[in-house]
Amino acid sequence: MTPPDIRVEKGHADPEEVAAITAILLARAAAQPAAAPARRGRDKAGWRRLERTPGFRAPHSWQG
């Protein structure tokens, strides 16, 4: 006799309960993952976060 694939660690499960959870786990494993939506646009924002910029820029700075 082979050992069972599923084991109840705590409590007592009836054979019907073990069969139900086995069916759910097998259905989840067989399900195809949803296709990821196609990405459009840029990965980062086109604007700068002001809290990450230094507080002062020189008048001749190229970042003005």
Beta strands, then each sheet from edge to edge (+ up, - down):
end
